Amino acid sequence: MIPEKIRVSIGTAALLGLDRCWLDVKPTTAYLMTYTEGSCIANCAFCPQARGSSSRKSLLSRVLWPVFPTGKVLEGLRLRAEGAFSRICIQTINYPGFLDDILSILSAIKEATELPVSLDAPPLERGELEMLRDAGLDRISIPLDAATPELFDRVKGRLARGPYIWEGHLKALRSAVDVFGAGRVMSNLIVGLGETERDAVELIQRLMDIGIRTVLFAFTPIPGTMLAGRPQPPLDAYRRVQLARHLITEGLARFEEMAFNEEGRLRSFGADEETIQRVLRSGEAFRTSGCPGCNRPYYNERPSGPLYNYPRRLTREEAHREAMRMGLRMNE
């Protein structure tokens, strides 16, 4: 049975004709989120949906996700999705029965549109992953969020009074690669939880080596969460991790070829100057990372900036500014 209600990001709702709002940049993926009357059974320290959070449950990061009747959302997808979006992404809250809800929602979406569907989900068993694949799911993300086991325990696991363990997430990610294939499995990494740049880049390489692409987020403090008082990461540090991620993901460099100082800050990126210059000029390293067609406008930042993840192509001036921010010179 299809759930009666579902959450939709405010930008997606506007493009589906469900709500009205001004959009500086339109989302290129339709973002949906499962609905439950209660809270997520997890207790991630950064998340408004966490069991112990006092945040509004209409938030995920800084984005508003109003509730709509699922039937209306499906009708909007049927009529408008293929002209407005290149993909659909379902965000999953962890609650009893969430997998049944996802399977029924996925089946209904596949009847409404031929767009590929991605899922961001808690760890799942191999049999559950196979059910999702057989139901038509295109890609899956199982978010580690933290760069090290110690940080994971602090923000998602035992020390956060949450149900997750690092090894359980890694096991689920490996199973997902077996089921969906290398390159079709992602894991989120939030920069700014207390890791060093070396920690972040080492995890990106480790995941890439087993067929998992890392999706970068900048930590965003949300009132009512356990980490509400923590600042966002320095923008120059985030840019260096973005550049390293791009080089690793595109096979242009490896973690072992990069150099770090004693504090774990990136000093060199393990690629030749011509490659670095080409990447800097394109600006691609600084755009939103994720599934094909994902741009997540303003998920980590206000439209007024500064932008951690550009939801569109960078101008030449913007690419030059971001290179300068890292202390790199971009040739004309």
MOWO-V475115 format. One record per pair of residues at least 12 apart in sequence whose ideal C-beta (glycine too) atoms are under 10 Angstrom apart, sorted by the first residue. I is the first residue (numbers start at 1). J is the second residue. If there is no record, write none. Layout:
i: {I;I}
j: {J;J}
This chain:
i: {1;1;1;2;2;2;2;2;2;2;2;3;3;3;3;3;3;3;3;3;3;3;3;3;4;4;4;4;4;5;5;5;5;5;5;5;5;5;5;6;6;6;6;6;6;6;6;6;6;6;6;6;6;6;6;6;7;7;7;7;7;7;7;7;7;7;7;7;7;7;7;7;7;7;8;8;8;8;8;8;8;8;8;8;8;8;8;8;8;9;9;9;9;9;9;9;9;9;9;9;9;9;9;9;9;10;10;10;10;10;10;10;10;11;11;11;11;11;11;11;11;11;11;11;11;11;11;11;11;11;12;12;12;12;12;12;12;12;12;12;12;12;12;12;12;12;12;13;13;13;13;13;13;13;13;13;13;13;14;14;14;15;15;15;15;15;15;15;15;15;16;16;16;16;16;16;16;16;16;16;16;16;16;16;17;17;17;17;17;17;18;18;18;18;18;18;18;18;19;19;19;21;22;23;23;23;24;24;24;24;24;24;25;25;25;25;25;25;25;25;26;26;26;26;26;26;27;27;27;27;27;27;27;27;27;27;27;27;28;28;28;28;28;28;28;28;28;28;28;28;28;29;29;29;29;29;29;29;29;29;29;29;29;29;29;29;29;29;30;30;30;30;30;30;30;30;30;30;30;30;30;30;30;30;30;31;31;31;31;31;31;31;31;31;31;31;31;31;31;31;32;32;32;32;32;32;32;32;32;32;32;32;32;32;33;33;33;33;33;33;33;33;33;33;33;33;34;34;34;34;34;34;34;34;34;34;34;34;35;35;35;35;35;35;35;35;36;36;36;36;36;36;36;36;36;37;37;38;38;38;38;38;39;39;39;39;39;39;39;39;40;40;40;40;40;40;40;40;40;40;40;41;41;41;41;41;41;41;41;42;42;42;42;42;42;42;42;42;42;42;43;43;43;43;43;43;43;43;43;44;44;44;44;44;44;44;44;44;44;44;44;44;44;45;45;45;45;45;45;45;45;45;45;45;45;45;45;45;46;46;46;46;46;46;46;46;46;46;46;46;46;46;46;46;46;46;46;47;47;47;47;47;47;47;47;47;47;47;47;47;48;48;48;48;48;48;48;48;48;48;49;49;49;49;49;49;50;50;50;50;50;50;50;50;50;51;51;51;51;51;52;52;52;52;52;52;53;53;53;53;53;53;54;54;54;54;55;55;55;55;55;56;56;56;57;59;59;59;59;60;60;60;60;60;61;61;61;61;61;61;61;61;61;61;61;62;62;62;62;62;62;62;62;63;63;63;63;63;63;65;70;70;70;70;71;73;73;73;73;74;74;74;74;74;74;75;76;77;77;77;77;77;77;78;78;78;78;78;79;79;80;81;81;81;81;81;82;82;82;82;84;85;85;85;86;86;86;86;86;86;86;87;87;87;87;87;87;87;87;87;87;87;88;88;88;88;88;88;88;88;88;88;88;88;88;88;89;89;89;89;89;89;89;89;89;89;89;89;89;90;90;90;90;90;90;90;90;90;90;90;91;91;91;91;91;92;92;92;92;92;92;92;93;93;94;94;94;94;94;94;95;98;98;98;99;99;99;99;99;99;99;102;102;102;102;102;102;102;102;102;103;103;103;103;103;103;104;105;105;105;106;106;106;106;106;106;107;107;109;109;109;110;110;110;114;115;115;116;116;116;116;116;116;116;117;117;117;117;117;117;117;117;118;118;118;118;118;118;118;118;118;118;118;118;119;119;119;119;119;119;119;119;119;120;120;120;120;120;120;120;120;120;120;120;121;121;121;121;121;121;121;122;122;122;122;122;122;122;123;123;123;123;123;123;123;123;123;123;123;123;123;124;124;124;124;124;124;125;125;125;126;126;126;126;126;126;126;127;127;128;128;128;129;129;129;129;129;129;129;129;129;130;130;130;130;131;132;132;132;133;133;133;133;133;134;137;137;137;138;138;138;138;139;139;139;139;139;139;139;139;139;139;139;139;140;140;140;140;140;140;140;140;140;140;140;141;141;141;141;141;141;141;141;141;141;141;141;142;142;142;142;142;142;142;142;142;142;142;142;142;143;143;143;143;143;143;143;143;143;143;143;144;144;144;144;144;144;144;144;144;144;144;144;144;144;145;145;145;145;145;145;145;145;145;146;146;146;146;146;146;146;146;146;146;146;147;147;147;147;147;147;147;147;147;147;147;147;147;147;147;147;147;147;148;148;148;148;148;148;148;148;148;149;149;149;149;149;150;150;150;150;151;151;151;151;151;151;152;152;152;152;152;152;152;153;153;154;154;154;154;155;155;155;155;155;155;156;156;157;160;160;161;169;170;170;170;170;170;172;172;173;173;173;173;173;173;173;174;174;174;176;176;177;177;177;177;178;180;181;182;182;182;182;182;182;183;183;183;183;183;184;184;184;184;185;185;185;185;185;186;186;186;186;186;186;186;186;186;187;187;187;187;187;187;187;188;188;188;188;188;188;189;189;189;189;189;189;189;189;189;189;189;190;190;190;190;190;190;190;190;190;191;191;191;191;191;191;191;191;191;191;191;191;191;191;191;192;192;192;192;192;192;192;192;192;192;192;192;192;192;192;192;193;193;193;193;194;194;194;194;195;195;195;195;196;196;196;196;196;196;196;196;197;197;197;197;197;197;197;197;197;197;197;197;197;197;198;198;198;198;198;198;198;198;198;198;198;199;199;199;200;200;200;200;200;200;200;200;200;200;200;200;201;201;201;201;201;201;201;201;201;201;201;201;201;201;201;201;201;202;202;202;202;202;202;203;204;204;204;204;204;204;204;204;204;205;205;205;205;205;205;205;205;205;205;206;207;207;208;208;208;208;208;208;209;209;209;213;213;213;213;213;213;214;214;214;214;214;214;215;215;215;215;215;215;215;215;216;216;216;216;216;216;216;216;216;216;216;216;217;217;217;217;217;217;217;217;217;218;218;218;218;218;218;218;218;218;218;218;218;218;218;219;219;219;219;219;219;220;220;220;220;220;220;232;232;232;232;233;233;234;235;235;235;235;235;235;235;235;236;236;236;236;236;236;237;237;237;237;238;238;238;238;238;238;238;239;239;239;239;239;239;239;239;239;239;240;240;240;240;240;240;240;240;240;240;241;241;242;242;242;242;242;242;242;242;242;242;243;243;243;243;243;243;243;243;243;243;243;243;244;244;244;244;244;244;245;245;246;246;246;246;246;246;246;246;247;247;247;247;247;247;247;248;248;248;249;249;250;250;250;250;250;252;252;252;252;252;252;252;252;253;253;253;253;253;253;253;253;254;254;255;256;257;257;257;258;258;266;267;269;269;273;273;274;276;276;276;276;276;277;277;277;277;277;278;279;279;279;280;280;280;280;280;280;280;280;280;280;281;281;281;281;281;281;281;281;282;282;282;283;283;283;283;283;283;283;283;283;283;283;283;284;284;284;284;285;285;285;285;285;286;286;286;286;286;286;286;286;286;286;286;287;287;287;287;287;287;287;288;288;288;288;288;288;288;289;290;294;294;295;295;295;295;296;296;297;297;297;297;298;299;306;307;310;316;316;320}
j: {100;101;104;70;71;74;101;104;105;107;108;34;35;36;69;70;97;98;100;101;102;104;105;108;35;67;69;70;71;34;35;36;37;67;68;69;70;71;73;32;33;34;35;65;67;68;69;70;71;72;73;74;90;101;105;108;31;32;33;34;35;36;49;57;58;60;64;65;66;67;68;73;91;93;30;31;32;33;35;64;65;66;67;68;70;72;73;76;77;27;29;30;31;32;33;60;63;64;65;66;89;91;296;297;299;23;27;31;58;63;64;65;66;23;24;25;26;27;28;29;30;31;63;64;295;296;297;298;299;311;26;27;29;30;31;32;33;63;65;73;76;77;81;84;85;88;89;27;30;31;32;64;65;66;68;72;73;76;26;27;84;27;28;30;76;80;81;83;84;85;30;68;72;73;74;75;76;77;78;79;80;81;84;85;72;75;76;79;80;84;66;68;69;72;73;75;76;80;64;66;68;64;303;297;298;303;297;298;303;304;311;312;295;296;297;298;303;310;311;312;84;85;295;297;311;312;63;84;85;89;293;294;295;296;297;298;299;311;84;85;86;87;288;292;293;294;295;296;297;311;312;84;85;86;87;88;89;115;116;118;288;290;291;292;293;294;295;296;73;76;77;80;81;84;85;86;87;88;89;90;109;113;115;117;293;60;63;65;85;87;88;89;90;91;118;120;294;296;297;299;65;68;70;73;77;88;89;90;91;92;105;109;117;119;49;58;60;63;65;67;89;90;91;92;93;120;90;91;92;93;94;95;97;98;101;102;105;121;57;65;67;68;70;93;95;101;49;57;93;94;95;96;97;98;101;57;95;51;57;93;95;96;51;52;53;55;57;93;94;95;52;53;57;92;93;94;95;98;122;162;163;93;94;95;96;98;122;162;163;93;94;95;122;156;157;160;161;162;163;164;155;156;157;160;161;162;163;164;226;94;143;145;146;155;156;157;160;162;164;190;225;226;227;145;146;154;155;156;159;160;161;162;193;225;226;227;228;230;61;145;146;155;156;160;190;192;193;217;219;220;221;222;225;226;227;228;230;59;60;61;93;145;155;156;160;162;222;225;226;227;60;61;62;63;65;222;223;224;225;228;65;91;93;94;95;225;93;156;160;161;162;222;224;225;226;94;160;161;162;163;160;161;162;224;225;226;222;223;224;225;226;228;223;224;225;228;222;223;224;225;228;222;223;224;93;222;223;224;225;91;93;120;222;299;190;217;218;219;220;222;296;298;299;300;301;220;221;222;298;299;300;301;302;220;296;297;298;299;300;91;101;104;105;108;108;105;108;109;112;105;108;109;111;112;113;112;112;108;109;111;112;113;115;108;109;111;112;113;112;113;113;109;112;113;114;115;112;113;114;115;115;113;115;293;115;116;291;292;293;294;295;115;116;117;118;138;139;290;291;292;293;294;105;106;109;110;112;113;115;116;117;118;119;138;291;293;116;117;118;119;120;138;139;141;290;291;293;294;296;102;105;106;109;117;118;119;120;121;137;140;118;119;120;121;141;105;119;120;121;122;124;141;121;122;121;122;123;162;163;164;122;121;122;124;121;122;124;125;128;131;132;117;119;121;124;128;131;132;135;137;128;131;132;134;135;137;135;117;119;135;119;131;132;135;136;137;135;136;135;136;137;135;136;137;136;138;293;136;137;138;139;291;292;293;132;135;136;137;138;139;140;291;137;138;139;140;141;184;186;290;291;292;293;294;132;137;138;139;140;141;142;186;291;139;140;141;142;143;186;187;188;215;290;291;137;140;141;142;143;172;176;142;143;163;164;168;169;172;142;143;163;164;165;168;169;170;171;172;173;175;176;140;142;172;175;176;179;171;172;175;171;172;174;175;176;178;179;175;179;172;175;179;142;172;175;176;177;178;179;180;185;175;178;179;180;179;176;179;180;176;179;180;181;184;179;179;180;184;180;184;291;292;176;180;181;183;184;185;186;213;290;291;292;294;172;173;176;177;179;180;184;185;186;187;291;173;176;185;186;187;188;212;213;214;215;290;291;168;169;170;171;172;173;175;176;185;186;187;188;212;156;164;169;173;186;187;188;189;190;215;217;156;164;166;169;170;173;187;188;189;190;203;207;212;214;164;169;187;188;189;190;193;217;219;166;169;188;189;190;193;194;195;199;200;203;189;190;191;193;194;195;196;197;198;199;200;201;202;203;204;206;214;241;166;193;194;195;196;199;200;202;203;165;166;167;169;170;166;194;195;199;166;190;193;194;195;199;164;165;166;167;169;170;193;165;166;193;194;226;227;190;193;194;219;226;227;169;193;169;226;227;226;187;187;206;207;210;212;185;187;185;186;187;207;210;211;212;210;211;212;211;212;207;210;211;212;211;211;211;208;209;210;211;212;213;208;211;212;213;249;211;212;213;291;207;210;211;212;213;207;212;213;214;215;289;290;291;294;203;204;207;212;213;214;215;214;215;216;217;289;290;201;203;204;207;214;215;216;217;241;245;289;215;216;217;218;219;220;227;233;300;216;217;218;219;232;233;234;237;238;240;241;242;245;300;308;217;218;219;220;221;227;230;231;232;233;234;237;238;241;300;308;219;227;230;233;219;227;230;233;233;237;241;264;237;241;260;261;263;264;265;266;233;237;238;240;241;244;258;260;261;263;264;265;266;267;241;244;255;258;259;260;261;263;264;265;266;241;260;264;214;216;233;237;238;240;241;242;244;245;264;266;214;240;241;243;244;245;247;248;253;254;255;258;260;264;266;269;270;244;255;256;258;260;264;255;216;241;244;245;246;247;248;249;255;244;245;248;249;253;254;255;256;257;258;255;248;249;245;248;249;251;254;255;248;254;255;245;248;249;289;290;291;241;245;248;249;289;290;245;288;289;290;291;294;296;309;238;241;242;245;246;285;288;289;290;300;308;309;238;288;289;290;296;299;300;308;309;232;233;235;237;238;241;242;299;300;301;306;307;308;309;231;232;233;238;300;308;232;233;299;300;301;308;300;301;306;308;300;308;325;301;305;306;307;308;322;325;326;265;322;324;325;326;327;265;266;325;326;286;300;306;308;309;325;326;266;285;286;308;322;323;325;326;327;328;258;265;266;267;269;285;325;326;327;328;266;285;284;285;286;287;289;308;309;310;322;326;266;269;271;276;279;280;285;286;322;323;326;328;258;266;269;270;271;285;285;289;269;279;282;284;285;286;287;289;269;270;271;275;276;279;285;269;270;271;285;289;271;275;279;284;285;269;270;271;272;275;276;278;279;268;269;270;271;272;275;276;279;270;271;270;270;269;270;271;270;271;326;327;326;328;329;331;331;323;328;329;330;331;323;328;329;330;331;331;319;323;330;319;320;322;323;324;326;328;329;330;331;314;316;319;320;323;330;331;332;313;314;319;310;312;313;314;315;316;318;319;320;322;323;330;310;313;314;319;310;314;319;322;323;307;308;309;310;314;318;319;321;322;323;325;307;309;310;311;312;313;314;300;307;308;309;310;311;312;309;309;309;311;309;310;311;312;309;311;309;310;311;312;311;311;325;322;322;330;332;332}
